[in-house]
Amino acid sequence: MSTSAVTSLYRRSLKLSLDWAVHRQIWRGQAVYIRSLFEANKDVRDPRQQQILLRETEKLLESWKHPDPYRAPTAPGGNKWERNLPARILPCTFMPSI
């Protein structure tokens, strides 16, 4: 199993847990727990066992997915995204009379 797949899975699990606990002081305990779960399986060398662990973790993340994930207010899809856009500059169609 590649380290990039494990790293990606770890990061996704941290971001997913942040959807459920927005406050960092609450989330930190969950992050430490997630880290301990990944650390417990870091010495698995059998490729078949690694694939099984990877699939089980993917299923677990899918079941833990939040129905309304947290988005930062200024991120795309957030409640402040494009709130104060500058006015568009339109071509001048005013023709002065001579």
C-alpha positions in Angstrom: 0.0 0.0 0.0 1.4 3.3 -1.0 2.1 5.9 1.6 0.2 8.5 -0.5 -3.0 6.4 -0.2 -2.6 6.1 3.5 -1.8 9.8 3.9 -4.8 10.7 1.7 -7.1 8.5 3.8 -5.7 10.0 7.0 -6.3 13.6 5.8 -9.8 12.8 4.6 -10.6 11.2 8.0 -9.4 14.3 9.8 -11.4 16.6 7.6 -14.5 14.4 8.0 -14.2 14.6 11.7 -13.9 18.3 11.5 -17.4 18.3 9.8 -18.9 16.8 13.0 -17.0 18.9 15.6 -16.4 22.4 14.3 -14.6 23.7 17.4 -10.9 22.8 17.5 -10.7 22.0 21.2 -13.4 19.3 20.7 -11.9 18.1 17.4 -8.4 17.7 18.8 -9.5 14.7 20.9 -11.0 13.1 17.9 -7.8 13.8 15.8 -5.7 12.1 18.5 -8.0 9.1 18.5 -7.8 8.9 14.6 -4.0 9.1 14.8 -3.9 6.2 17.3 -6.0 4.1 15.0 -3.6 4.7 12.1 -0.6 4.2 14.3 -1.9 0.8 15.5 -1.8 -0.5 11.9 1.4 1.0 10.7 3.4 -2.2 11.0 1.1 -4.3 8.7 3.3 -5.5 5.8 1.0 -8.0 4.1 -0.4 -6.4 0.9 -3.6 -8.3 1.1 -4.2 -7.2 4.7 -3.3 -3.6 3.8 -5.9 -3.6 1.0 -8.5 -5.0 3.4 -7.7 -2.3 6.0 -7.9 0.3 3.2 -11.3 -0.9 2.0 -12.7 -1.1 5.6 -11.5 2.4 6.3 -13.1 3.7 3.1 -16.4 2.1 4.1 -16.2 3.5 7.6 -15.5 7.0 6.2 -18.5 6.7 3.8 -20.7 5.7 6.7 -19.5 8.7 8.9 -20.0 11.2 6.1 -21.8 14.3 7.4 -25.1 15.1 5.6 -24.4 18.8 5.6 -20.6 19.2 5.7 -19.0 22.3 7.2 -17.8 24.9 4.7 -15.8 27.9 5.6 -18.0 31.0 5.1 -15.7 32.5 2.4 -15.1 29.2 0.6 -17.0 28.3 -2.5 -20.5 27.2 -1.3 -20.1 29.0 2.0 -22.7 31.6 3.1 -20.4 34.6 2.4 -19.1 33.3 -0.9 -19.3 36.1 -3.5 -21.4 38.2 -1.2 -19.8 41.6 -1.9 -18.8 41.3 -5.5 -17.7 44.5 -7.2 -20.1 45.9 -9.7 -19.6 44.8 -13.3 -18.3 47.5 -15.6 -20.7 47.7 -18.5 -20.0 49.2 -21.9 -21.0 52.8 -22.2 -24.1 53.1 -24.4 -24.7 56.8 -23.6 -24.5 59.0 -26.7 -24.3 62.7 -26.0 -26.4 64.9 -28.1 -24.5 67.5 -30.1 
